[in-house]
Amino acid sequence: MTANKKKILLITQHFYPEIGSAANRLKNIYLELKEKNYDVKVLTLHPRYPSRELYENKRFWNEKLIDEDDIVRVDTSIKTHSTSIIKRLYLYLEVMFRFIGAIFKYKKEFDYIFVTSPPIFVGIAGLIAKWRLKAPLILDIRDLWPESLVGVKVFSNKLILSTAYKVEKLLYKKATRIIVNSRSFINYMTNKNVPADKIKFVPNSLSEEELSIEVPSNDDSQKIEVTYTGNLGFAQDLNKLLSVAEMFKENPNIFFTIVGYGKNTNEVKKYIEDKQLENVTLHTAKSRNDTLKIVSESDIAYVSLVEQEVFKTVLPGKIIDYMSVKKPIIANVSGYAGEIIESANCGIVLKEGSVQELYEKIIELANNPASRKTLGENGYNYAYKNLRWKTNINVLIQVMEEIHE
């Protein structure tokens, strides 16, 4: 290590080779900072989401530039991902204490602490690291906790929620700088008296490799594949897509592919079986590369969010992934995600759209290959201009340089 290398401790519950937007975001931040000559150390867990067994498959360990010597992975007593709120709360607290224990073993040699939330408890570990290691704290906010938990109505204990809001306020106050992956979070935070100049926007982005994926031309195909990828959880509402798939049940030319994981996986699987939807293929979790390949070979990409105020502030990572492989998007979303799709002119936004509207829009795109191609290329061009890690990492670097001015 050269003498002028700045040293960063990156603290995250989710990291490579885990799937999902959080792990992918932190992996790319790690890689880009290493490329820019920073010395980055990572404190994280052994891969476990959605299951530990998944990562016994070597296809998930495909990133050659990750140096495992940079990574400390801690273990937990809970070995499996649980859908139980109580068990997940216990896990979050255990992770926090395990991280704090690991932090006390590090030397005071870091120039920056970078911690990402949610879970919000990892942010507390970041505060401890700031105090213990005497380094400025950069807080990366990927979702609004506990606001999003309230939004999906999965947790209502007033005492715990009140405590969580106080922790949120403390994190915003004590962080040296805050990074957000959605512009809409900035208004939320300034309304909580966080100075606007303390917050910077670094969106989820794409690597140069992901922007170079070969996309097959499906223009002449009579078969139309509609694809959804990602979490099947509280915030994602796939009921409309499944209902539409049932409406297309007798249509041999339109079929659906779901690459998903999460709390509602079994419910989705049961629905497909009960309704005998032979036009729907459900894949369990796949590696990022395999998932992008599936999307690249499809014709239309789908995204949805529960119609709650808090989700009007988020941009699902899958939208960016769909853009990278030039797929037109049909979106049952509103707020920030809808604004991005409309700004990029890369799809159709159905704000509070009905099942019938979704059905009609799928037919509309299925019958118009030229429109599919134009929308897909628009999305790619938007991503290439605005959502490249190669350029967006410079915002974070500028933040760090300003701290030490």
C-alpha positions as a Markdown table, in Angstrom:
| # | Residue | x | y | z |
|---|---|---|---|---|
| 1 | Met | 0.0 | 0.0 | 0.0 |
| 2 | Thr | 1.4 | 3.4 | -1.0 |
| 3 | Ala | 1.7 | 6.1 | 1.6 |
| 4 | Asn | -0.9 | 8.3 | 0.0 |
| 5 | Lys | -3.7 | 5.8 | -0.2 |
| 6 | Lys | -6.8 | 6.8 | 1.8 |
| 7 | Lys | -8.3 | 4.0 | 3.9 |
| 8 | Ile | -12.0 | 3.3 | 4.1 |
| 9 | Leu | -13.9 | 0.9 | 6.3 |
| 10 | Leu | -17.1 | -0.1 | 4.6 |
| 11 | Ile | -19.8 | -1.6 | 6.9 |
| 12 | Thr | -22.7 | -3.4 | 5.3 |
| 13 | Gln | -25.0 | -6.3 | 6.2 |
| 14 | His | -25.3 | -7.2 | 2.4 |
| 15 | Phe | -22.3 | -7.6 | 0.2 |
| 16 | Tyr | -21.0 | -9.7 | -2.7 |
| 17 | Pro | -21.8 | -12.4 | -3.6 |
| 18 | Glu | -25.4 | -11.8 | -2.3 |
| 19 | Ile | -28.0 | -11.0 | -4.8 |
| 20 | Gly | -30.2 | -7.9 | -4.6 |
| 21 | Ser | -29.7 | -4.1 | -5.0 |
| 22 | Ala | -28.0 | -3.5 | -1.7 |
| 23 | Ala | -25.2 | -6.0 | -2.2 |
| 24 | Asn | -24.7 | -5.0 | -5.8 |
| 25 | Arg | -24.5 | -1.3 | -4.8 |
| 26 | Leu | -21.9 | -1.9 | -2.2 |
| 27 | Lys | -19.9 | -4.3 | -4.4 |
| 28 | Asn | -19.7 | -1.6 | -7.0 |
| 29 | Ile | -18.7 | 1.1 | -4.6 |
| 30 | Tyr | -16.0 | -1.1 | -3.3 |
| 31 | Leu | -14.7 | -1.9 | -6.8 |
| 32 | Glu | -14.8 | 1.7 | -8.0 |
| 33 | Leu | -13.0 | 3.1 | -4.9 |
| 34 | Lys | -10.3 | 0.4 | -5.3 |
| 35 | Glu | -10.0 | 1.4 | -9.0 |
| 36 | Lys | -9.5 | 5.0 | -7.8 |
| 37 | Asn | -6.6 | 3.9 | -5.5 |
| 38 | Tyr | -8.4 | 3.8 | -2.2 |
| 39 | Asp | -7.7 | 1.1 | 0.3 |
| 40 | Val | -11.1 | -0.4 | 1.1 |
| 41 | Lys | -11.8 | -2.8 | 3.9 |
| 42 | Val | -15.3 | -4.4 | 4.3 |
| 43 | Leu | -17.1 | -5.5 | 7.4 |
| 44 | Thr | -20.1 | -7.7 | 6.5 |
| 45 | Leu | -21.8 | -11.0 | 7.0 |
| 46 | His | -21.4 | -14.4 | 5.4 |
| 47 | Pro | -23.8 | -14.4 | 2.4 |
| 48 | Arg | -27.2 | -15.6 | 3.6 |
| 49 | Tyr | -30.0 | -13.8 | 1.7 |
| 50 | Pro | -32.3 | -15.4 | 0.7 |
| 51 | Ser | -30.5 | -18.6 | 1.9 |
| 52 | Arg | -26.9 | -19.7 | 2.8 |
| 53 | Glu | -27.3 | -22.8 | 0.6 |
| 54 | Leu | -27.6 | -20.7 | -2.5 |
| 55 | Tyr | -24.0 | -19.5 | -2.2 |
| 56 | Glu | -22.6 | -23.0 | -2.3 |
| 57 | Asn | -23.1 | -22.6 | -6.1 |
| 58 | Lys | -19.9 | -21.2 | -7.6 |
| 59 | Arg | -21.9 | -19.2 | -10.2 |
| 60 | Phe | -22.5 | -16.6 | -7.5 |
| 61 | Trp | -18.8 | -16.2 | -6.8 |
| 62 | Asn | -18.0 | -14.7 | -10.2 |
| 63 | Glu | -16.4 | -11.4 | -9.5 |
| 64 | Lys | -12.6 | -11.8 | -10.1 |
| 65 | Leu | -11.8 | -8.3 | -8.8 |
| 66 | Ile | -13.0 | -8.8 | -5.3 |
| 67 | Asp | -10.1 | -9.4 | -2.9 |
| 68 | Glu | -11.3 | -11.6 | 0.0 |
| 69 | Asp | -8.4 | -10.4 | 2.1 |
| 70 | Asp | -10.2 | -7.0 | 2.2 |
| 71 | Ile | -13.3 | -8.6 | 3.8 |
| 72 | Val | -14.1 | -9.6 | 7.3 |
| 73 | Arg | -17.3 | -11.7 | 7.4 |
| 74 | Val | -18.9 | -12.2 | 10.8 |
| 75 | Asp | -21.3 | -15.0 | 11.7 |
| 76 | Thr | -24.6 | -15.0 | 13.5 |
| 77 | Ser | -26.6 | -17.5 | 15.6 |
| 78 | Ile | -29.5 | -17.3 | 13.3 |
| 79 | Lys | -28.4 | -19.2 | 10.2 |
| 80 | Thr | -31.4 | -18.8 | 7.9 |
| 81 | His | -33.3 | -15.7 | 6.6 |
| 82 | Ser | -36.7 | -15.6 | 8.3 |
| 83 | Thr | -40.0 | -13.9 | 7.4 |
| 84 | Ser | -40.8 | -13.5 | 11.1 |
| 85 | Ile | -40.6 | -9.9 | 12.1 |
| 86 | Ile | -39.4 | -10.8 | 15.6 |
| 87 | Lys | -36.7 | -13.1 | 14.3 |
| 88 | Arg | -35.5 | -10.5 | 11.8 |
| 89 | Leu | -35.4 | -7.8 | 14.6 |
| 90 | Tyr | -33.3 | -10.2 | 16.7 |
| 91 | Leu | -31.0 | -10.8 | 13.7 |
| 92 | Tyr | -30.6 | -7.1 | 13.1 |
| 93 | Leu | -29.7 | -6.5 | 16.7 |
| 94 | Glu | -27.3 | -9.4 | 16.7 |
| 95 | Val | -25.6 | -8.2 | 13.5 |
| 96 | Met | -25.2 | -4.7 | 15.1 |
| 97 | Phe | -23.5 | -6.2 | 18.2 |
| 98 | Arg | -21.3 | -8.5 | 16.1 |
| 99 | Phe | -20.2 | -5.6 | 14.0 |
| 100 | Ile | -19.5 | -3.5 | 17.1 |
| 101 | Gly | -17.4 | -6.3 | 18.5 |
| 102 | Ala | -15.4 | -6.5 | 15.2 |
| 103 | Ile | -15.0 | -2.7 | 15.1 |
| 104 | Phe | -13.1 | -2.8 | 18.4 |
| 105 | Lys | -10.5 | -5.1 | 16.9 |
| 106 | Tyr | -9.6 | -2.6 | 14.1 |
| 107 | Lys | -6.7 | -0.2 | 14.6 |
| 108 | Lys | -7.3 | 3.6 | 14.4 |
| 109 | Glu | -6.0 | 3.8 | 10.8 |
| 110 | Phe | -9.1 | 4.7 | 8.7 |
| 111 | Asp | -9.6 | 8.0 | 7.0 |
| 112 | Tyr | -13.4 | 7.3 | 6.5 |
| 113 | Ile | -16.1 | 5.1 | 7.8 |
| 114 | Phe | -18.8 | 4.3 | 5.2 |
| 115 | Val | -21.9 | 2.6 | 6.5 |
| 116 | Thr | -25.1 | 1.7 | 4.6 |
| 117 | Ser | -28.7 | 1.5 | 5.9 |
| 118 | Pro | -31.1 | -0.3 | 6.1 |
| 119 | Pro | -31.1 | -2.1 | 8.4 |
| 120 | Ile | -30.9 | 1.0 | 10.6 |
| 121 | Phe | -29.1 | -0.9 | 13.3 |
| 122 | Val | -26.0 | -1.2 | 11.1 |
| 123 | Gly | -26.0 | 2.6 | 11.2 |
| 124 | Ile | -25.6 | 2.4 | 14.9 |
| 125 | Ala | -22.5 | 0.2 | 14.4 |
| 126 | Gly | -21.3 | 3.0 | 12.1 |
| 127 | Leu | -21.7 | 5.6 | 14.8 |
| 128 | Ile | -19.6 | 3.4 | 17.2 |
| 129 | Ala | -17.0 | 3.0 | 14.5 |
| 130 | Lys | -16.9 | 6.8 | 14.1 |
| 131 | Trp | -16.3 | 7.2 | 17.8 |
| 132 | Arg | -13.9 | 4.3 | 18.3 |
| 133 | Leu | -11.8 | 4.7 | 15.1 |
| 134 | Lys | -11.8 | 8.6 | 15.2 |
| 135 | Ala | -12.9 | 8.9 | 11.6 |
| 136 | Pro | -15.6 | 10.8 | 9.8 |
| 137 | Leu | -18.8 | 8.9 | 9.0 |
| 138 | Ile | -20.4 | 8.7 | 5.6 |
| 139 | Leu | -24.0 | 7.4 | 6.0 |
| 140 | Asp | -25.4 | 5.7 | 2.9 |
| 141 | Ile | -29.3 | 5.6 | 2.9 |
| 142 | Arg | -30.8 | 3.1 | 0.4 |
| 143 | Asp | -34.3 | 3.1 | 1.9 |
| 144 | Leu | -36.2 | 5.1 | 4.6 |
| 145 | Trp | -36.3 | 3.1 | 7.8 |
| 146 | Pro | -38.5 | 2.8 | 9.8 |
| 147 | Glu | -40.8 | 4.7 | 7.3 |
| 148 | Ser | -40.9 | 1.9 | 4.8 |
| 149 | Leu | -41.8 | -0.6 | 7.5 |
| 150 | Val | -44.8 | 1.5 | 8.4 |
| 151 | Gly | -45.6 | 1.8 | 4.7 |
| 152 | Val | -46.1 | -2.0 | 4.2 |
| 153 | Lys | -47.9 | -2.3 | 7.5 |
| 154 | Val | -45.7 | -5.2 | 8.7 |
| 155 | Phe | -44.8 | -3.6 | 12.0 |
| 156 | Ser | -46.9 | -1.4 | 14.3 |
| 157 | Asn | -45.3 | -1.6 | 17.8 |
| 158 | Lys | -45.4 | 2.1 | 18.8 |
| 159 | Leu | -42.6 | 1.8 | 21.3 |
| 160 | Ile | -40.2 | 0.2 | 18.9 |
| 161 | Leu | -41.2 | 2.5 | 16.1 |
| 162 | Ser | -40.7 | 5.5 | 18.3 |
| 163 | Thr | -37.3 | 4.3 | 19.2 |
| 164 | Ala | -36.4 | 3.6 | 15.6 |
| 165 | Tyr | -37.4 | 7.2 | 14.6 |
| 166 | Lys | -35.1 | 8.5 | 17.3 |
| 167 | Val | -32.3 | 6.4 | 16.1 |
| 168 | Glu | -32.9 | 7.6 | 12.5 |
| 169 | Lys | -32.8 | 11.2 | 13.7 |
| 170 | Leu | -29.6 | 10.5 | 15.6 |
| 171 | Leu | -27.9 | 8.9 | 12.6 |
| 172 | Tyr | -28.8 | 11.9 | 10.4 |
| 173 | Lys | -27.4 | 14.3 | 13.0 |
| 174 | Lys | -24.2 | 12.5 | 13.8 |
| 175 | Ala | -23.2 | 11.5 | 10.3 |
| 176 | Thr | -20.5 | 13.7 | 8.8 |
| 177 | Arg | -22.1 | 13.4 | 5.4 |
| 178 | Ile | -25.1 | 11.5 | 4.0 |
| 179 | Ile | -25.4 | 9.7 | 0.6 |
| 180 | Val | -28.8 | 8.8 | -0.8 |
| 181 | Asn | -29.8 | 6.6 | -3.8 |
| 182 | Ser | -33.0 | 8.5 | -4.4 |
| 183 | Arg | -33.4 | 12.3 | -4.9 |
| 184 | Ser | -36.8 | 12.1 | -3.2 |
| 185 | Phe | -35.0 | 11.2 | 0.1 |
| 186 | Ile | -33.5 | 14.6 | 0.2 |
| 187 | Asn | -36.8 | 16.3 | 0.8 |
| 188 | Tyr | -37.7 | 13.8 | 3.4 |
| 189 | Met | -34.5 | 14.5 | 5.3 |
| 190 | Thr | -34.5 | 18.3 | 5.0 |
| 191 | Asn | -38.1 | 18.2 | 6.4 |
| 192 | Lys | -36.4 | 16.5 | 9.4 |
| 193 | Asn | -34.0 | 19.5 | 9.7 |
| 194 | Val | -31.0 | 17.8 | 8.0 |
| 195 | Pro | -29.1 | 20.6 | 6.2 |
| 196 | Ala | -29.4 | 20.1 | 2.4 |
| 197 | Asp | -25.7 | 20.6 | 1.9 |
| 198 | Lys | -25.0 | 17.6 | 4.1 |
| 199 | Ile | -26.7 | 15.3 | 1.6 |
| 200 | Lys | -25.5 | 14.1 | -1.8 |
| 201 | Phe | -27.2 | 11.9 | -4.4 |
| 202 | Val | -25.4 | 8.8 | -5.7 |
| 203 | Pro | -27.9 | 6.6 | -7.5 |
| 204 | Asn | -27.7 | 2.9 | -8.0 |
| 205 | Ser | -25.8 | 2.6 | -11.2 |
| 206 | Leu | -24.3 | 0.2 | -13.8 |
| 207 | Ser | -20.8 | -1.1 | -14.4 |
| 208 | Glu | -19.2 | -0.7 | -17.8 |
| 209 | Glu | -19.5 | -4.5 | -18.2 |
| 210 | Glu | -23.3 | -4.4 | -17.6 |
| 211 | Leu | -23.7 | -1.6 | -20.1 |
| 212 | Ser | -22.0 | -3.8 | -22.7 |
| 213 | Ile | -24.3 | -6.9 | -22.4 |
| 214 | Glu | -25.2 | -8.3 | -25.8 |
| 215 | Val | -28.9 | -8.0 | -26.3 |
| 216 | Pro | -30.5 | -10.4 | -28.8 |
| 217 | Ser | -33.0 | -8.9 | -31.3 |
| 218 | Asn | -36.5 | -10.4 | -30.8 |
| 219 | Asp | -38.2 | -8.1 | -33.4 |
| 220 | Asp | -39.3 | -11.0 | -35.6 |
| 221 | Ser | -40.5 | -13.3 | -32.9 |
| 222 | Gln | -44.3 | -14.0 | -32.6 |
| 223 | Lys | -43.8 | -15.0 | -29.0 |
| 224 | Ile | -43.7 | -12.2 | -26.4 |
| 225 | Glu | -42.1 | -12.8 | -23.0 |
| 226 | Val | -42.9 | -10.5 | -20.1 |
| 227 | Thr | -40.3 | -10.7 | -17.3 |
| 228 | Tyr | -40.3 | -9.7 | -13.6 |
| 229 | Thr | -37.1 | -10.0 | -11.5 |
| 230 | Gly | -36.3 | -9.4 | -7.9 |
| 231 | Asn | -37.9 | -9.5 | -4.4 |
| 232 | Leu | -41.3 | -11.1 | -3.9 |
| 233 | Gly | -41.9 | -9.3 | -0.6 |
| 234 | Phe | -44.1 | -6.9 | 1.3 |
| 235 | Ala | -43.5 | -3.9 | -1.0 |
| 236 | Gln | -43.9 | -5.6 | -4.4 |
| 237 | Asp | -47.4 | -6.3 | -5.5 |
| 238 | Leu | -47.4 | -9.1 | -8.1 |
| 239 | Asn | -51.2 | -9.7 | -7.8 |
| 240 | Lys | -51.9 | -7.7 | -10.9 |
| 241 | Leu | -49.3 | -9.4 | -13.0 |
| 242 | Leu | -50.5 | -12.8 | -12.0 |
| 243 | Ser | -54.1 | -11.9 | -12.7 |
| 244 | Val | -53.1 | -10.6 | -16.1 |
| 245 | Ala | -51.2 | -13.9 | -16.7 |
| 246 | Glu | -54.4 | -15.7 | -16.0 |
| 247 | Met | -56.2 | -13.5 | -18.6 |
| 248 | Phe | -53.5 | -14.6 | -21.2 |
| 249 | Lys | -53.9 | -18.2 | -20.2 |
| 250 | Glu | -55.3 | -19.3 | -23.6 |
| 251 | Asn | -53.0 | -17.0 | -25.6 |
| 252 | Pro | -50.1 | -19.2 | -26.9 |
| 253 | Asn | -48.0 | -16.1 | -27.9 |
| 254 | Ile | -47.7 | -14.3 | -24.6 |
| 255 | Phe | -46.0 | -15.8 | -21.6 |
| 256 | Phe | -44.5 | -14.6 | -18.3 |
| 257 | Thr | -41.2 | -15.2 | -16.5 |
| 258 | Ile | -40.6 | -14.4 | -12.8 |
| 259 | Val | -37.1 | -14.6 | -11.3 |
| 260 | Gly | -37.9 | -14.0 | -7.7 |
| 261 | Tyr | -37.2 | -14.7 | -4.0 |
| 262 | Gly | -38.5 | -13.4 | -0.7 |
| 263 | Lys | -41.4 | -13.7 | 1.7 |
| 264 | Asn | -44.2 | -14.3 | -0.8 |
| 265 | Thr | -42.4 | -16.8 | -3.1 |
| 266 | Asn | -44.5 | -19.8 | -1.8 |
| 267 | Glu | -47.7 | -17.8 | -2.3 |
| 268 | Val | -46.7 | -16.9 | -5.9 |
| 269 | Lys | -45.8 | -20.5 | -6.6 |
| 270 | Lys | -49.2 | -21.7 | -5.1 |
| 271 | Tyr | -51.1 | -19.2 | -7.2 |
| 272 | Ile | -49.5 | -20.4 | -10.4 |
| 273 | Glu | -50.2 | -24.1 | -9.5 |
| 274 | Asp | -53.8 | -23.5 | -8.3 |
| 275 | Lys | -54.6 | -21.5 | -11.5 |
| 276 | Gln | -52.7 | -23.9 | -13.7 |
| 277 | Leu | -50.8 | -21.1 | -15.3 |
| 278 | Glu | -48.7 | -23.0 | -17.8 |
| 279 | Asn | -47.8 | -19.6 | -19.4 |
| 280 | Val | -45.9 | -18.6 | -16.2 |
| 281 | Thr | -42.3 | -19.8 | -15.4 |
| 282 | Leu | -41.1 | -19.1 | -11.8 |
| 283 | His | -37.4 | -19.3 | -11.3 |
| 284 | Thr | -35.9 | -19.2 | -7.8 |
| 285 | Ala | -33.0 | -16.8 | -7.1 |
| 286 | Lys | -30.3 | -16.7 | -9.7 |
| 287 | Ser | -27.0 | -14.9 | -10.0 |
| 288 | Arg | -27.0 | -11.3 | -11.2 |
| 289 | Asn | -25.4 | -12.3 | -14.5 |
| 290 | Asp | -27.9 | -15.1 | -15.1 |
| 291 | Thr | -30.8 | -12.8 | -14.2 |
| 292 | Leu | -29.6 | -10.1 | -16.6 |
| 293 | Lys | -29.3 | -12.7 | -19.4 |
| 294 | Ile | -32.9 | -13.8 | -18.8 |
| 295 | Val | -34.1 | -10.2 | -19.0 |
| 296 | Ser | -32.0 | -9.5 | -22.1 |
| 297 | Glu | -33.8 | -12.4 | -23.9 |
| 298 | Ser | -37.3 | -11.2 | -23.0 |
| 299 | Asp | -39.4 | -8.6 | -24.7 |
| 300 | Ile | -41.1 | -6.6 | -21.9 |
| 301 | Ala | -40.0 | -5.9 | -18.3 |
| 302 | Tyr | -42.4 | -5.4 | -15.4 |
| 303 | Val | -42.0 | -3.6 | -12.1 |
| 304 | Ser | -44.6 | -2.9 | -9.4 |
| 305 | Leu | -44.8 | -1.3 | -5.9 |
| 306 | Val | -47.5 | -1.2 | -3.3 |
| 307 | Glu | -49.4 | 2.0 | -3.5 |
| 308 | Gln | -48.1 | 3.7 | -0.3 |
| 309 | Glu | -46.7 | 7.2 | 0.2 |
| 310 | Val | -43.3 | 6.0 | 1.3 |
| 311 | Phe | -42.7 | 4.0 | -1.9 |
| 312 | Lys | -43.2 | 7.1 | -4.0 |
| 313 | Thr | -39.7 | 8.0 | -2.9 |
| 314 | Val | -37.8 | 4.9 | -4.1 |
| 315 | Leu | -36.4 | 3.8 | -7.4 |
| 316 | Pro | -36.3 | 0.0 | -7.6 |
| 317 | Gly | -32.9 | -1.3 | -8.8 |
| 318 | Lys | -34.6 | -3.6 | -11.3 |
| 319 | Ile | -35.7 | -0.5 | -13.3 |
| 320 | Ile | -32.0 | 0.3 | -13.8 |
| 321 | Asp | -31.2 | -3.3 | -14.7 |
| 322 | Tyr | -34.0 | -3.3 | -17.3 |
| 323 | Met | -32.6 | -0.2 | -18.8 |
| 324 | Ser | -29.1 | -1.8 | -19.1 |
| 325 | Val | -30.5 | -4.5 | -21.5 |
| 326 | Lys | -32.7 | -2.2 | -23.5 |
| 327 | Lys | -36.1 | -3.5 | -22.3 |
| 328 | Pro | -39.3 | -1.5 | -22.5 |
| 329 | Ile | -40.8 | -1.2 | -19.0 |
| 330 | Ile | -44.4 | -1.5 | -17.9 |
| 331 | Ala | -44.6 | -0.1 | -14.4 |
| 332 | Asn | -47.4 | -0.2 | -11.8 |
| 333 | Val | -45.6 | 2.5 | -9.8 |
| 334 | Ser | -46.0 | 6.2 | -8.9 |
| 335 | Gly | -43.8 | 8.9 | -7.5 |
| 336 | Tyr | -40.0 | 9.0 | -8.2 |
| 337 | Ala | -39.8 | 5.7 | -10.0 |
| 338 | Gly | -42.6 | 6.7 | -12.4 |
| 339 | Glu | -40.9 | 10.1 | -13.0 |
| 340 | Ile | -37.6 | 8.4 | -14.0 |
| 341 | Ile | -39.4 | 6.1 | -16.4 |
| 342 | Glu | -41.3 | 9.0 | -18.0 |
| 343 | Ser | -38.2 | 11.2 | -18.0 |
| 344 | Ala | -36.2 | 8.5 | -19.8 |
| 345 | Asn | -39.2 | 7.8 | -22.1 |
| 346 | Cys | -38.5 | 4.1 | -21.7 |
| 347 | Gly | -41.8 | 2.6 | -20.8 |
| 348 | Ile | -45.5 | 2.9 | -19.7 |
| 349 | Val | -46.3 | 4.0 | -16.2 |
| 350 | Leu | -49.7 | 2.9 | -14.8 |
| 351 | Lys | -50.3 | 4.9 | -11.6 |
| 352 | Glu | -52.7 | 2.9 | -9.6 |
| 353 | Gly | -53.5 | 1.1 | -12.9 |
| 354 | Ser | -56.1 | -1.7 | -13.0 |
| 355 | Val | -55.6 | -5.3 | -14.1 |
| 356 | Gln | -57.5 | -4.4 | -17.3 |
| 357 | Glu | -55.1 | -1.5 | -18.1 |
| 358 | Leu | -52.1 | -3.7 | -17.6 |
| 359 | Tyr | -53.6 | -6.3 | -19.9 |
| 360 | Glu | -54.2 | -3.7 | -22.6 |
| 361 | Lys | -50.7 | -2.2 | -22.3 |
| 362 | Ile | -49.1 | -5.6 | -22.6 |
| 363 | Ile | -51.1 | -6.2 | -25.8 |
| 364 | Glu | -50.2 | -2.7 | -27.1 |
| 365 | Leu | -46.4 | -3.3 | -26.7 |
| 366 | Ala | -46.7 | -6.9 | -27.9 |
| 367 | Asn | -48.2 | -5.7 | -31.2 |
| 368 | Asn | -45.6 | -3.0 | -31.7 |
| 369 | Pro | -42.0 | -4.2 | -32.0 |
| 370 | Ala | -40.8 | -0.8 | -33.2 |
| 371 | Ser | -42.2 | 0.9 | -30.0 |
| 372 | Arg | -40.6 | -1.8 | -27.9 |
| 373 | Lys | -37.2 | -1.2 | -29.5 |
| 374 | Thr | -37.5 | 2.6 | -29.2 |
| 375 | Leu | -38.5 | 2.5 | -25.6 |
| 376 | Gly | -35.7 | 0.0 | -24.8 |
| 377 | Glu | -33.0 | 2.1 | -26.5 |
| 378 | Asn | -34.3 | 5.3 | -24.7 |
| 379 | Gly | -33.9 | 3.5 | -21.4 |
| 380 | Tyr | -30.4 | 2.4 | -22.2 |
| 381 | Asn | -29.3 | 5.9 | -23.4 |
| 382 | Tyr | -30.7 | 7.4 | -20.2 |
| 383 | Ala | -28.8 | 4.8 | -18.1 |
| 384 | Tyr | -25.6 | 5.4 | -20.1 |
| 385 | Lys | -25.8 | 9.1 | -19.5 |
| 386 | Asn | -27.0 | 9.2 | -15.9 |
| 387 | Leu | -26.4 | 5.8 | -14.2 |
| 388 | Arg | -22.8 | 4.8 | -14.7 |
| 389 | Trp | -20.7 | 3.9 | -11.7 |
| 390 | Lys | -17.6 | 5.1 | -13.6 |
| 391 | Thr | -18.9 | 8.7 | -13.3 |
| 392 | Asn | -21.3 | 8.6 | -10.3 |
| 393 | Ile | -18.6 | 7.4 | -8.0 |
| 394 | Asn | -17.0 | 10.8 | -8.4 |
| 395 | Val | -19.7 | 12.3 | -6.3 |
| 396 | Leu | -18.7 | 10.1 | -3.3 |
| 397 | Ile | -15.0 | 10.9 | -3.9 |
| 398 | Gln | -15.8 | 14.6 | -3.9 |
| 399 | Val | -17.6 | 14.2 | -0.6 |
| 400 | Met | -14.6 | 12.5 | 0.9 |
| 401 | Glu | -12.2 | 15.1 | -0.4 |
| 402 | Glu | -14.3 | 17.9 | 1.0 |
| 403 | Ile | -14.3 | 16.3 | 4.4 |
| 404 | His | -10.5 | 16.5 | 4.5 |
| 405 | Glu | -10.1 | 19.9 | 3.0 |
